[in-house]
Amino acid sequence: MSTTVLAGIMIFGLLLLFLVIGFPIAIAILLSSLFTLMLILPFDTTVLTGAQRLVTEMDSFTMLAIPLFVLAGIIMNNGGIAFRLINFAKVLVGRMPGSLAHTNVVGNMLFGSIAGSSVASAAAMGRIMGPMQTNSGYDKKYSAAVNIASAPAGLIIPPTTILIVYSLVSGGTSIAALFIAGYIPGILWGLTTMIIAYIYAKKYKYPVADRISWRDKGFLTIEAIPSLFLIIIVIGGIVAGIFTATEGAAIAVIYATVLSIIYKSLKFKDFPLIMKETVEITGMILLLITASGLFSLVMSYTGLPAAMSEGLLGITENPIFILLLMTVFLLAIGTFMDITPAVLIFTPIFLPIAMDMGIDPIHFGIIMTFNLCIGNITPPVGSALFVGASVANIRVEKVIPMLLPFFIALIIMLLVITFVPWFSMFLPNLLGLS
């Protein structure tokens, strides 16, 4: 048996074993990488190489954007911004059947893109919109399903940390291009969930919201503009080259803090808890990134990506079939692995194959993100699924049947985005970023 095959069996076998035992995923990645590295290097060299890799993996100015965007998202989650975005969403959806559900979807798209977290979005929107929908006669399973299904849209619509992680692990794909590329697919995610929500609303004759006067529409829009302006400042500045993603994240923190204080929804006594939550989330993400860096090092030493690429291309050289195989695999992976570790582990494996087929790394980043976001709302590990059900005070197994049409529609949309690069590449090409 060759070293490459043995290394592949060992690293993925140990990773699976550690996860089944119940190890945290970062520790599982780290240990499986170290044990496999011992196959090809002496013990002392393995320890030294591993330690150096863990340190150098964090030595990146771009990586500073991650804790800053996390901090900005937490400040906005606690700063009363969600209420204003929901009110603006009401203006946008008008009086469609099931209009409160559509408000929930648009609210998740707006708030999720700013907060950069499907879990935060599902929690914030669920707490506000859930009781409103229940009081208006909506079925709890319906309102929970709509909230859960639309929560990951904000992970695709920028600014989002997952695309920064992909940029780091893909060898420096432009963050500005990835951010811009996420807009159309992210909006399509939201529209897809709205279509299913509309069909349900027509079937069960859910009520429409009260009519909003033009005067109130103007007031609610003006009130939401400062929150929406954050996206314009951050994304516009990054795309225009005025500042980097890291500097944009710092500006987002300052802007969100000032805005939340002006809204009088955030007090200085809240900052210790905000900083504590930021450190906890950032520590988890950075440990995953450093552990995955060692994982990538082991794979490059053993030639695993090249071997897997040859094996996959040995099955077929049809790019459509290969993309379908990768899509099915990523959908399966997403059901039991969170998005960040999945991107960190499988980008170095699949991206070279995709590039050999002529797929732009920007387009592939959107494919991966969209794909794994579906896993974010899928059992058994979908974090947005469990948070959304918990906030709605309903058992997960009762929500899943209502979610099935959303899953089917989103998978169809995934295939459209995968095989029609225009949706990902139109804006980057238009702005000269690709």
C-alpha positions as semicolon CSV with decimal commas, in nm:
position;residue;x (nm);y (nm);z (nm)
1;M;0,000;0,000;0,000
2;S;0,147;0,340;-0,099
3;T;0,216;0,613;0,157
4;T;-0,045;0,836;-0,007
5;V;-0,323;0,577;0,024
6;L;-0,220;0,491;0,380
7;A;-0,210;0,861;0,473
8;G;-0,557;0,916;0,325
9;I;-0,706;0,624;0,515
10;M;-0,535;0,731;0,835
11;I;-0,614;1,102;0,832
12;F;-0,982;1,065;0,738
13;G;-1,027;0,750;0,945
14;L;-0,883;0,916;1,257
15;L;-1,085;1,233;1,191
16;L;-1,406;1,031;1,174
17;L;-1,311;0,829;1,482
18;F;-1,236;1,138;1,690
19;L;-1,563;1,303;1,581
20;V;-1,763;0,991;1,671
21;I;-1,594;0,978;2,011
22;G;-1,705;1,337;2,066
23;F;-1,386;1,540;2,030
24;P;-1,431;1,908;1,931
25;I;-1,381;1,926;1,555
26;A;-1,072;2,151;1,575
27;I;-0,900;1,905;1,812
28;A;-1,006;1,613;1,592
29;I;-0,852;1,781;1,286
30;L;-0,534;1,868;1,476
31;L;-0,475;1,521;1,622
32;S;-0,555;1,331;1,302
33;S;-0,312;1,561;1,116
34;L;-0,032;1,515;1,368
35;F;-0,065;1,136;1,381
36;T;-0,066;1,114;1,001
37;L;0,234;1,347;0,972
38;M;0,428;1,099;1,188
39;L;0,399;0,851;0,899
40;I;0,639;1,055;0,689
41;L;0,844;1,257;0,941
42;P;1,029;1,174;1,265
43;F;0,851;1,259;1,590
44;D;1,062;1,566;1,676
45;T;1,030;1,704;1,322
46;T;0,655;1,644;1,331
47;V;0,618;1,843;1,655
48;L;0,838;2,128;1,528
49;T;0,668;2,141;1,187
50;G;0,322;2,126;1,344
51;A;0,398;2,406;1,589
52;Q;0,544;2,628;1,317
53;R;0,244;2,570;1,093
54;L;-0,002;2,661;1,370
55;V;0,179;2,991;1,427
56;T;0,238;3,086;1,062
57;E;-0,121;3,001;0,968
58;M;-0,240;3,293;1,185
59;D;0,025;3,534;1,058
60;S;-0,206;3,709;0,815
61;F;-0,333;4,065;0,806
62;T;-0,643;3,949;0,619
63;M;-0,733;3,712;0,903
64;L;-0,780;4,012;1,134
65;A;-1,101;4,080;0,941
66;I;-1,262;3,772;1,097
67;P;-1,266;3,881;1,466
68;L;-1,357;4,235;1,361
69;F;-1,655;4,124;1,151
70;V;-1,760;3,890;1,434
71;L;-1,745;4,183;1,676
72;A;-1,941;4,407;1,440
73;G;-2,209;4,141;1,400
74;I;-2,248;4,091;1,776
75;I;-2,270;4,467;1,835
76;M;-2,543;4,493;1,571
77;N;-2,723;4,192;1,713
78;N;-2,741;4,370;2,047
79;G;-2,786;4,721;1,914
80;G;-3,153;4,730;1,812
81;I;-3,077;4,719;1,440
82;A;-3,292;4,409;1,379
83;F;-3,616;4,597;1,458
84;R;-3,544;4,868;1,204
85;L;-3,451;4,619;0,934
86;I;-3,772;4,423;0,996
87;N;-3,979;4,739;0,964
88;F;-3,801;4,816;0,637
89;A;-3,864;4,459;0,520
90;K;-4,237;4,516;0,578
91;V;-4,219;4,809;0,341
92;L;-4,048;4,598;0,074
93;V;-4,281;4,295;0,076
94;G;-4,604;4,498;0,082
95;R;-4,927;4,302;0,128
96;M;-4,841;3,964;-0,027
97;P;-5,018;3,650;0,104
98;G;-4,823;3,544;0,411
99;S;-4,662;3,886;0,417
100;L;-4,521;3,842;0,768
101;A;-4,335;3,532;0,648
102;H;-4,192;3,730;0,354
103;T;-4,093;4,002;0,600
104;N;-3,905;3,733;0,793
105;V;-3,719;3,624;0,478
106;V;-3,618;3,977;0,377
107;G;-3,525;4,051;0,739
108;N;-3,295;3,749;0,742
109;M;-3,136;3,859;0,415
110;L;-3,071;4,210;0,546
111;F;-2,978;4,131;0,905
112;G;-2,789;3,813;0,820
113;S;-2,570;3,993;0,569
114;I;-2,480;4,253;0,829
115;A;-2,442;4,014;1,125
116;G;-2,267;3,750;0,912
117;S;-2,424;3,460;1,101
118;S;-2,718;3,237;1,014
119;V;-2,756;3,143;1,381
120;A;-2,771;3,506;1,496
121;S;-3,013;3,584;1,217
122;A;-3,242;3,288;1,294
123;A;-3,241;3,379;1,663
124;A;-3,302;3,752;1,616
125;M;-3,569;3,720;1,347
126;G;-3,734;3,423;1,518
127;R;-3,773;3,606;1,848
128;I;-3,932;3,908;1,679
129;M;-4,127;3,758;1,390
130;G;-4,236;3,430;1,552
131;P;-4,479;3,581;1,807
132;M;-4,609;3,828;1,546
133;Q;-4,691;3,545;1,305
134;T;-4,849;3,330;1,576
135;N;-5,072;3,618;1,686
136;S;-5,179;3,666;1,323
137;G;-5,291;3,302;1,288
138;Y;-4,983;3,152;1,120
139;D;-4,898;2,792;1,200
140;K;-4,589;2,766;1,423
141;K;-4,434;2,500;1,198
142;Y;-4,474;2,729;0,897
143;S;-4,323;3,038;1,058
144;A;-4,033;2,835;1,203
145;A;-3,965;2,668;0,867
146;V;-3,960;3,001;0,681
147;N;-3,724;3,152;0,939
148;I;-3,489;2,852;0,932
149;A;-3,486;2,818;0,553
150;S;-3,403;3,185;0,494
151;A;-3,148;3,228;0,777
152;P;-2,838;3,119;0,575
153;A;-2,902;3,374;0,298
154;G;-2,690;3,621;0,495
155;L;-2,391;3,383;0,480
156;I;-2,383;3,432;0,103
157;I;-2,476;3,802;0,087
158;P;-2,168;4,001;0,200
159;P;-2,001;4,095;0,420
160;T;-1,955;3,739;0,542
161;T;-1,667;3,573;0,724
162;I;-1,708;3,240;0,546
163;L;-1,598;3,394;0,215
164;I;-1,295;3,542;0,392
165;V;-1,210;3,194;0,521
166;Y;-1,245;3,055;0,168
167;S;-1,018;3,332;0,036
168;L;-0,748;3,240;0,288
169;V;-0,758;2,866;0,221
170;S;-0,792;2,895;-0,158
171;G;-0,461;3,071;-0,198
172;G;-0,574;3,433;-0,193
173;T;-0,886;3,454;-0,409
174;S;-0,994;3,820;-0,412
175;I;-1,222;3,894;-0,117
176;A;-1,376;4,188;-0,302
177;A;-1,463;3,961;-0,596
178;L;-1,606;3,693;-0,366
179;F;-1,817;3,950;-0,181
180;I;-1,961;4,091;-0,503
181;A;-2,015;3,740;-0,645
182;G;-2,231;3,649;-0,347
183;Y;-2,503;3,908;-0,409
184;I;-2,703;3,742;-0,688
185;P;-2,688;3,385;-0,542
186;G;-2,775;3,520;-0,196
187;I;-3,074;3,712;-0,331
188;L;-3,180;3,404;-0,527
189;W;-3,171;3,203;-0,202
190;G;-3,408;3,456;-0,046
191;L;-3,639;3,464;-0,349
192;T;-3,651;3,084;-0,357
193;T;-3,767;3,065;0,004
194;M;-4,021;3,340;-0,062
195;I;-4,171;3,142;-0,352
196;I;-4,224;2,836;-0,130
197;A;-4,354;3,058;0,152
198;Y;-4,600;3,216;-0,094
199;I;-4,726;2,873;-0,212
200;Y;-4,782;2,766;0,148
201;A;-4,953;3,097;0,231
202;K;-5,194;3,062;-0,063
203;K;-5,269;2,703;0,029
204;Y;-5,346;2,774;0,394
205;K;-5,490;3,122;0,330
206;Y;-5,258;3,304;0,569
207;P;-5,345;3,673;0,616
208;V;-5,168;3,971;0,470
209;A;-5,024;4,246;0,686
210;D;-5,206;4,570;0,752
211;R;-5,165;4,837;0,490
212;I;-4,881;5,082;0,560
213;S;-4,942;5,442;0,463
214;W;-4,697;5,614;0,228
215;R;-4,604;5,848;0,512
216;D;-4,513;5,554;0,740
217;K;-4,328;5,381;0,455
218;G;-4,112;5,688;0,413
219;F;-4,046;5,712;0,785
220;L;-3,953;5,341;0,819
221;T;-3,726;5,361;0,515
222;I;-3,545;5,668;0,646
223;E;-3,508;5,503;0,987
224;A;-3,346;5,195;0,826
225;I;-3,107;5,386;0,598
226;P;-2,829;5,427;0,860
227;S;-2,825;5,049;0,917
228;L;-2,828;4,973;0,543
229;F;-2,560;5,235;0,483
230;L;-2,314;5,014;0,672
231;I;-2,324;4,761;0,387
232;I;-2,268;5,034;0,130
233;I;-1,969;5,175;0,319
234;V;-1,799;4,841;0,385
235;I;-1,862;4,665;0,053
236;G;-1,827;4,983;-0,154
237;G;-1,497;5,068;0,011
238;I;-1,354;4,718;-0,035
239;V;-1,464;4,688;-0,399
240;A;-1,343;5,039;-0,484
241;G;-1,005;4,961;-0,329
242;I;-1,037;5,243;-0,074
243;F;-0,956;5,002;0,207
244;T;-0,889;4,632;0,260
245;A;-1,134;4,377;0,403
246;T;-0,961;4,408;0,741
247;E;-0,986;4,787;0,741
248;G;-1,348;4,758;0,626
249;A;-1,421;4,528;0,920
250;A;-1,269;4,782;1,161
251;I;-1,485;5,055;1,009
252;A;-1,789;4,826;1,050
253;V;-1,713;4,790;1,423
254;I;-1,685;5,167;1,473
255;Y;-1,995;5,240;1,266
256;A;-2,205;4,972;1,439
257;T;-2,096;5,091;1,783
258;V;-2,176;5,457;1,715
259;L;-2,510;5,369;1,552
260;S;-2,615;5,140;1,840
261;I;-2,530;5,408;2,095
262;I;-2,727;5,668;1,897
263;Y;-3,023;5,426;1,894
264;K;-2,979;5,402;2,274
265;S;-2,997;5,025;2,244
266;L;-2,642;4,963;2,359
267;K;-2,475;5,079;2,680
268;F;-2,110;5,072;2,775
269;K;-2,186;4,815;3,047
270;D;-2,285;4,572;2,768
271;F;-1,936;4,569;2,615
272;P;-1,770;4,318;2,853
273;L;-2,025;4,052;2,752
274;I;-1,995;4,151;2,386
275;M;-1,617;4,119;2,398
276;K;-1,643;3,785;2,581
277;E;-1,874;3,646;2,311
278;T;-1,645;3,781;2,040
279;V;-1,338;3,617;2,193
280;E;-1,520;3,283;2,228
281;I;-1,640;3,278;1,867
282;T;-1,312;3,411;1,727
283;G;-1,107;3,160;1,927
284;M;-1,316;2,876;1,787
285;I;-1,281;3,000;1,428
286;L;-0,906;3,068;1,450
287;L;-0,836;2,730;1,611
288;L;-1,025;2,568;1,325
289;I;-0,824;2,767;1,070
290;T;-0,487;2,683;1,224
291;A;-0,575;2,315;1,267
292;S;-0,699;2,300;0,909
293;G;-0,374;2,462;0,795
294;L;-0,186;2,169;0,943
295;F;-0,438;1,935;0,778
296;S;-0,363;2,097;0,441
297;L;0,012;2,068;0,504
298;V;-0,022;1,694;0,566
299;M;-0,224;1,651;0,248
300;S;0,033;1,840;0,041
301;Y;0,320;1,634;0,192
302;T;0,145;1,307;0,112
303;G;0,007;1,413;-0,228
304;L;-0,351;1,341;-0,126
305;P;-0,521;1,619;-0,329
306;A;-0,345;1,510;-0,648
307;A;-0,426;1,145;-0,582
308;M;-0,793;1,222;-0,513
309;S;-0,806;1,439;-0,825
310;E;-0,659;1,158;-1,036
311;G;-0,903;0,912;-0,881
312;L;-1,202;1,133;-0,952
313;L;-1,087;1,209;-1,305
314;G;-1,025;0,836;-1,348
315;I;-1,398;0,775;-1,300
316;T;-1,492;1,028;-1,564
317;E;-1,355;1,339;-1,733
318;N;-1,703;1,478;-1,791
319;P;-1,701;1,811;-1,602
320;I;-2,078;1,801;-1,548
321;F;-2,062;1,460;-1,383
322;I;-1,761;1,559;-1,171
323;L;-1,942;1,872;-1,051
324;L;-2,245;1,659;-0,966
325;L;-2,026;1,421;-0,766
326;M;-1,869;1,710;-0,573
327;T;-2,212;1,865;-0,514
328;V;-2,356;1,540;-0,375
329;F;-2,048;1,493;-0,157
330;L;-2,061;1,849;-0,019
331;L;-2,436;1,820;0,047
332;A;-2,369;1,503;0,245
333;I;-2,075;1,660;0,432
334;G;-2,285;1,967;0,515
335;T;-2,541;1,756;0,698
336;F;-2,295;1,667;0,976
337;M;-2,017;1,927;0,957
338;D;-2,037;2,303;1,012
339;I;-1,956;2,535;0,723
340;T;-1,621;2,672;0,839
341;P;-1,440;2,339;0,896
342;A;-1,593;2,196;0,577
343;V;-1,457;2,489;0,373
344;L;-1,118;2,460;0,540
345;I;-1,086;2,085;0,483
346;F;-1,238;2,034;0,139
347;T;-1,136;2,348;-0,050
348;P;-0,774;2,227;-0,091
349;I;-0,910;1,895;-0,220
350;F;-1,181;2,009;-0,460
351;L;-1,057;2,349;-0,580
352;P;-0,763;2,209;-0,784
353;I;-1,003;1,965;-0,954
354;A;-1,246;2,248;-1,028
355;M;-0,970;2,468;-1,169
356;D;-0,848;2,181;-1,388
357;M;-1,200;2,181;-1,538
358;G;-1,177;2,556;-1,604
359;I;-1,400;2,666;-1,315
360;D;-1,310;3,009;-1,177
361;P;-1,214;2,995;-0,806
362;I;-1,459;3,279;-0,740
363;H;-1,745;3,076;-0,887
364;F;-1,635;2,764;-0,700
365;G;-1,628;2,958;-0,372
366;I;-1,992;3,052;-0,421
367;I;-2,080;2,693;-0,516
368;M;-1,920;2,562;-0,196
369;T;-2,077;2,827;0,025
370;F;-2,427;2,783;-0,120
371;N;-2,392;2,406;-0,098
372;L;-2,278;2,400;0,264
373;C;-2,537;2,659;0,366
374;I;-2,804;2,401;0,282
375;G;-2,636;2,174;0,537
376;N;-2,669;2,458;0,789
377;I;-3,045;2,396;0,798
378;T;-3,031;2,017;0,758
379;P;-3,022;1,755;1,037
380;P;-2,839;1,612;1,220
381;V;-2,599;1,906;1,281
382;G;-2,763;2,208;1,113
383;S;-2,705;2,485;1,367
384;A;-2,959;2,726;1,216
385;L;-3,218;2,445;1,217
386;F;-3,185;2,379;1,589
387;V;-3,164;2,746;1,688
388;G;-3,466;2,835;1,474
389;A;-3,670;2,549;1,622
390;S;-3,561;2,639;1,975
391;V;-3,657;3,005;1,933
392;A;-3,996;2,899;1,793
393;N;-4,040;2,662;2,090
394;I;-4,115;2,368;1,863
395;R;-3,954;2,025;1,821
396;V;-3,718;1,986;1,526
397;E;-3,891;1,674;1,395
398;K;-4,216;1,871;1,362
399;V;-4,050;2,139;1,148
400;I;-3,862;1,907;0,909
401;P;-4,169;1,795;0,704
402;M;-4,254;2,162;0,645
403;L;-3,892;2,226;0,542
404;L;-3,881;1,956;0,274
405;P;-4,018;2,176;-0,010
406;F;-3,761;2,442;0,085
407;F;-3,480;2,182;0,066
408;I;-3,593;2,067;-0,279
409;A;-3,623;2,423;-0,413
410;L;-3,283;2,525;-0,272
411;I;-3,111;2,217;-0,420
412;I;-3,261;2,302;-0,759
413;M;-3,131;2,658;-0,720
414;L;-2,790;2,517;-0,619
415;L;-2,775;2,320;-0,945
416;V;-2,870;2,632;-1,143
417;I;-2,594;2,838;-0,977
418;T;-2,343;2,552;-1,017
419;F;-2,398;2,499;-1,388
420;V;-2,473;2,859;-1,487
421;P;-2,162;3,058;-1,380
422;W;-2,326;3,383;-1,494
423;F;-2,508;3,415;-1,160
424;S;-2,178;3,419;-0,969
425;M;-1,956;3,589;-1,224
426;F;-2,173;3,862;-1,376
427;L;-2,106;4,129;-1,110
428;P;-1,730;4,052;-1,067
429;N;-1,689;4,063;-1,446
430;L;-1,891;4,384;-1,471
431;L;-1,671;4,553;-1,211
432;G;-1,346;4,412;-1,348
433;L;-1,271;4,204;-1,037
434;S;-1,225;3,867;-1,207
